[in-house]
């Protein structure tokens, strides 16, 4: 798979997350509502591609108005604890 092949790269991200363990990071807005959800394979390293879902709301309510999913970049700064490399304790 070519790294610059955007379609195959996104398909790879989705298939990997459907078939394997994942990790995620939630980022909240100023009102404590979910604004960004970053999701990546358990073995993702800093700078690896990940899936990002962004949420917007009706005014100051907690009712979701719109979501968009796109490719982002995983940051190891998201992780607040460490775990075995394969994510299975092996």
Secondary structure, DSSP 4 states (H G I P E B T S, - for coil): --TT-HHHHHHHHHHHHHHS-EEEEEEE-TTS-EEEEEEEETT--TT-EEEEEEEEESTTSS-EEEEEEEEEE--GGG-SS---TTSS--
